[in-house]
Amino acid sequence: MIDIGATHPGVNLSMYVATAFAKLGYVSFIIHYRVNPYAEEESGIDIACAVKYVRYHAKDYGIDEDKIAVVGFSAG
């Protein structure tokens, strides 16, 4: 799940959604990305790195690296 960004002080809605997904048997990773003063390019790099990390460590987490979905909130 892509959340608002690391510097946003708001409520972390992703935690509630991740908990609901867990009850359905899904594994969730909540990531944050850089926001202002950074550009969209840095945000995209952060998201790509997080997905790459999850794929690389899929076996460690007991998940199928070919079955990864992305969910975003707000600007995510």
Buried (B, 14 or more C-beta within 10 A) or exposed (E): BBBBBEEEEEEBBBEEBBEEBEEEEEEBBBBBBBBEEBEEEEBEBBBEEBBEEBEEEBEEEEBEEEEEEEBBBEEB
